[in-house]
Amino acid sequence: MVNSVEVKNVSKRYKLYKKQSERILDLLVPYKDYGEDFFALQNVSFDVEKGSIVGLVGINGSGKSTLANIIAGVIPATNGQVTSDGNVALIAVNAGLDGKLSGRENIELKLLMLGFSKKEIAAMEDEIIEFAELEKFIDQPVKTYSSGMKSRLGFSISVRVNPDILIVDEALSVGDKAFSEKSLAKMMEFKEKGKTMFFVSHSISQMKKFCDQILWLEFGVVKEYGPTKEVIAKYETFLAEYKALSKADKKKYRTTALDRQSKKNTESAEVL
């Protein structure tokens, strides 16, 4: 099978500063390192076959949205490489929307940036507005929209563009159930057409219904990657145990996991 997406040794590092002066000094004094490194992702690698639906799971702070944004090209990786065979669309609440512009103006702007002509946009606009169910609000500023309305608009634009690779990041977790069901039905159409999709959601039932493969991230590293039935079973067991922990024990678990990962990265660097 042909791979639609290949992620090779991707890491994303951010700097954490205790005060603003450290941030300024880090920019002005290149020979000295200020701030603390924080890795949202560490050496993440996996391949996705064309037409596969991959669910991204993990507790909050595991790097799911960071990975989704890197695959979509919204943010760059610090290290590593992502190769995609086709155009990618990211659907997330507020993603790519300008709050000062109206819903209609956002449709036009986004489609213009994607290379569509004004004539093509005019032909697509009514269908996008109808699917988003925003008729009465389409000429109001997006900053006045609820999170559900923003999600509906973003989803409607992206599916109408008909991308080769679709990434849905928690966009169906806001808003009403009826629109979520309509959106899932549209994604099933994409699945039948053999499109590749990534699905970020806390809904285990949606993952079981929709995904072929599951990528389980834990604090920025790949914990498991494989068939949905196998990985979800392990993840559900972990979730039950993790939720039963006290706040202090959860903090201890996170610290231990991060220390273990840091040690593993150091050992890998020494071997190289």
N, C-alpha and C positions, 0 to 999 in steps of 0.2 A: 504493500500500500504506500501511496505517496503521502509524505508529511505536509500538513498545511501550516503548522507552526512548530518551530524548533527554538527552545530556550536553552542556552548553554552558559553555565557558570555565572548566572546573573546575580549581582549583589547591588544593593542600594544603601548608601551610607549618608546619614545626616549628621550635622553637628549640633550638639546641645550646649547652650551657653548659660551660665549662671547669671550673667548680667550683660547689658548692652555693650559695655566697654570691651568685653572679651570678643564680641562679634566684630567690632571695629578693628581691634588689634590683630585679629586673625586675618583681616583683609590687608592691613597695612604692613604687617611684619611677616613676610613669607617664610623666613628661616626659622621661625618659632611657631609651635603648634598650640593654639588656644582652643578651649572647649573640649567636650567629650564626644568621641565617635559613638554613634548609635546606628546599628545595622538593622534596617527594616526587612531586608532580604539578604541571605548569605548563600552564595554558591548554588543557586537554584537551577536545576537542569531537568528537562523532560521534553518529550516529543509528542505531538498531537497529530494523528492521522486525519486526512481530509474527510470531512463529514462526521467527525466525532463530536460529542457533546461532553465537555469536561466541567464538572462541578468543583468549585474551590471552597473548601471548608476549613475551619479553624476558629478557635476562640478569638475574641476581640484583641487586636494588636498583633496578629500573626502574619500580617503582610498581604492579605488577600487583595485589598483595593490597590495597594502599591503595585503588586504584580499585574493586576488588570490594567492599570494606567501605563505601565511600562510596555506591555504587549500592544496596547492601543497607540503607543507613540506620544502619549500626553506628557510623560516625564521621561527623562533619560535614565538609563542604568548607570551606576558608578563603574561597574565592571561587568564583563560578559556581553553576550550578544543575543538578540531576538531576531529570527528570520521568519517572515510571514509571506505566504503565497497568496496574495490578493489584498484587496482593500479591507481595512478594519474599521468597524464602528463601535464606539463605546456608549452604552446607555447607562447613565447614573443620574441620580437626582442632581439637577443643576449643571451637569456636565455640558460645557460648551454653550451655555445660555447667558446672554447679557441681560442683567436685571433691569437696566435702564430702558431697554427696547421692549416693544410690545411682542406678543407671541407671533404675530404675522411677520414683523420685522426680523425676528430671530429665525423664522423659517427661511426667509429670503436670504439673509446674511449667511446662514450655514450652508445653504444650497449653492450660493454663489461661490463660497470658499471651496466647495467640492467640485466646482467646474461646470455647473449647470448654467444654461443660458436663461435669460429672463423669460423667454417664451416657454421653456421647459418647466421653469419654476411655477409659472402661472397655471400650467396644466396639472401640476402636482399638488398645488396649495390646498384646494378644496378637499381633496381626499385626505390629506394630512390633518386638516382641521376637524373633519368629520370623525376620523378614527380617534383623535385625541379628545373628542367630546368637549371642545372648548369654544363652541360657536359664540356664545354671549361674551366671552372674556378674551377672545383672540386679539383684540385691539387695545387691551389694557397692558400696562407695564408688567413684565414677568416678575419683578420684585414684589408685586402684590399677590402673586399666585401662592397657593398652598404647595407643600412638598409633593402632594399627589398630582396636582395640576402640572407642575414642572416635569415630573416623571412621565406623565402621559404625553406631554409635548415632545420631550426628548426621544421617547420610545417611538412615537409616530413618525418623526422625521427620519430616524435611523432605519426603521424597517422599510419605509418607502424608498429610501436610497438603494435598498437591496444589496447590502455588503456581502463580500465573500466570507468574512469572519465577523461574528457578532459577539460582543461582550456585554453581558447584562449584570450590572453591579448593584444589587439590592434595590433595583428600580421597581420591582414588583412588590416590595414589602410595604410601600406606602400607597395610600389611596384606597379605593373601594375594591371589593372582592370581584365584582362583575368585570371591571377593567382588567384585573389581574388574570382572570380566566380567559378573556378575549386576547390578551397579550400572549399567554401560554399557547393558545390555539394558533396564533400567528407564528410563534417560535416552532411549533410542531410542523407547520407548513415548510418552514425553512429547513427543518431536520429532514423532511421527506425529499427536499430538493438537494440534499447532500451538502448543505453548508456546515461549516465548522462553527461551534459556539462555545463560549465560556459562560458559566452561570454561577454568580456569587450570591448566596442566599443562606439565611439561617433556617430555612424551611427544609427539614430532612425529608418530609413527604414529597415535596416538589423535586428534590434531588433524586429520590428513588424512582419517581415517575418519569423524569426527563433525561437524566444523564447516563452516559455510557461508561465514563471513567470519572474517578474522583481524585483530586489532588489535595491532600491534607497537609496544610502548613502549620507549623508550630513555632512561634516566635521567629519567623523569618527563614526557616529551613524546611525542606521537604521531609515530612514524617512518613507518609505513605503515598503511593501513586499506583492505581490499578483499577480493576473492574468495580463498578459501583457497589454491587452486593457485598463484596469482600471488605472494601475499605469503610463503607458506611457502618457496617456491623461493628468494626473495631472503634470507629469514631463515636458511635452511640454509647458503647461501653465506657469509653474514656470520659465522655460528657457527663454521664451519670455519676462517675467517681469524682470528677473535678468539681461539679456543682455541689457535692456533699462536703467539700472541704471548707474549712473556716477561711475568713479573709486572710489571716496570718499564714495559713498553710498554702493558700493559693499564691501568695507573695513568695513564699519559700520555694514552691514548685517552679515558679517563673525564674527566680534567681538561680536555682540549681540547673535548670534547662539552659539558660543563657551562658552560665559558666562552662557547662559541658560543650556547648557549641563553640565557645571562644577557644577552649582548649583544643578541640578538633581542628579548628581553622589554623591555629598556631602550629600544630603538628603537620598539617598539610603544607603550610608555607615552608616549614623547615625541610620537608622532603623535596620540595621543588627547588 
